[in-house]
């Protein structure tokens, strides 16, 4: 699913990620980001870039975006499932 936020929006960063990562997330959301809703948590999403994945909460009340975690996109794709030998 693609999400594009056209209005002014605020990103909270309680875990103090680098300003470059916060700005990248801002650009992704403003330009039309590929997002995956968390099936277990309403209003939580994974936002993917070419190199990173951002885990965010978007408040349905205020619209505030909270950056909760991030990781390299390849770190998940390259892992083999448990119990599988190469």
C-alpha positions as MATLAB code, in Angstrom:
seq = 'XXXXXXXXXXXXXXXXXXXXXXXXXXXXXXXXXXXXXXXXXXXXXXXXXXXXXXXXXXXXXXXXXXXXXXXXXXXXXXXXXXXXXX';
ca = [
       0.000    0.000    0.000;
       1.235    3.511   -0.775;
       0.796    6.320    1.739;
       1.279    9.973    0.894;
       0.806   12.680    3.501;
       0.098   15.993    1.845;
      -0.549   18.194    4.886;
       2.046   19.434    7.342;
       2.874   16.636    9.774;
       4.996   16.258   12.883;
       7.389   13.357   13.507;
       8.235   12.516   17.108;
      11.443   10.585   17.682;
      11.595    9.375   21.307;
      14.535    7.058   20.573;
      16.659    9.837   19.051;
      17.471    8.406   15.640;
      19.765   10.508   13.495;
      18.312   13.663   11.967;
      19.149   12.211    8.531;
      16.897    9.206    9.202;
      14.047   11.390   10.440;
      14.373   13.592    7.354;
      14.404   10.529    5.091;
      11.195    9.309    6.729;
       9.653   12.765    6.238;
      10.563   12.747    2.524;
       9.222    9.215    2.083;
       5.869   10.083    3.625;
       5.594   13.327    1.649;
       6.419   11.713   -1.698;
       4.401    8.500   -1.430;
       5.940    5.741    0.650;
       5.406    2.011    0.399;
       3.885    1.049    3.765;
       2.799   -2.209    5.328;
       0.207   -2.040    8.130;
       1.023   -4.067   11.247;
      -1.673   -6.780   11.303;
      -1.554   -7.006   15.109;
      -1.553   -3.298   15.967;
      -3.910   -0.719   14.490;
      -2.284    2.535   13.362;
       1.234    1.006   13.308;
       3.109    0.706   10.004;
       6.397   -0.321    8.424;
       7.569    2.313    5.968;
      10.117    1.019    3.452;
      12.869    2.866    1.647;
      15.475    1.267   -0.618;
      17.840    0.706    2.290;
      15.855    1.011    5.538;
      12.544    0.113    7.154;
      10.942    2.520    9.625;
       8.388    1.306   12.193;
       5.964    4.105   13.037;
       2.717    4.834   14.839;
       0.343    7.371   13.292;
      -2.082    8.828   15.808;
      -5.630    8.704   14.444;
      -6.485   11.663   16.708;
      -3.644   14.145   16.167;
      -1.985   12.745   13.045;
       1.377   12.809   14.821;
       3.854   10.239   13.554;
       6.066    8.532   16.122;
       9.215    6.833   14.853;
       9.629    3.822   17.123;
      12.313    1.726   15.411;
      14.267    1.290   12.224;
      16.466   -1.348   10.657;
      18.276   -2.071    7.413;
      15.915   -3.453    4.781;
      18.330   -6.208    3.774;
      18.790   -7.474    7.342;
      15.347   -9.122    7.304;
      15.436  -10.353    3.705;
      18.797  -12.072    4.060;
      17.964  -14.049    7.184;
      17.010  -17.674    6.697;
      14.034  -19.090    8.586;
      14.866  -21.024   11.743;
      15.568  -24.684   11.117;
      16.563  -24.222    7.465;
      20.099  -25.171    6.513;
      21.870  -23.735    3.500;
];
